[in-house]
């Protein structure tokens, strides 16, 4: 999967847009090493977005499980 940046995007913002959480920042950065030192993106940069496999149900705390 890919993501095309808009002016002003930052790693945490991109992570939130594609994963719904800022916790995917490190995955995005690892998948796009040529932009590792970029803090604020210009528009039009095409980034690779790794697919995150959902956690196994037994590893999800009971209060976060969908029933």
Secondary structure, 3 states (H helix, E strand, C coil): CEEECCCCCCHHHHHHHHHCCHHHHHHHHHHCHHHCCCCCCCCCCEEECCCCCCCCHHHCCHHHCCC
